[in-house]
Amino acid sequence: MISYVAGTCPPAERDDFESHCLICEECRSMLAIVMRFLYSPIDEKELAPLYPLGIEAAEITCWLLRSEVSTNG
């Protein structure tokens, strides 16, 4: 999804992703959210209160990934 949004995904992958989004509501919704934030006229001051939540989410994700690797690895 990131390479699709950034415009760096190869044409075949782009076509596959677009086809997938036609049938997958979850991916379509996530893409809409990403596109909304990417092209939103909101400035950094308005997004600043969300920064700590983003850091917390990243820390939790790293912790979960490390836990999964140690459990499975």
Secondary structure as UniProt FT lines:
FT   HELIX           2..6
FT   HELIX           11..23
FT   HELIX           25..38
FT   HELIX           44..47
FT   HELIX           48..50
FT   HELIX           51..72
//
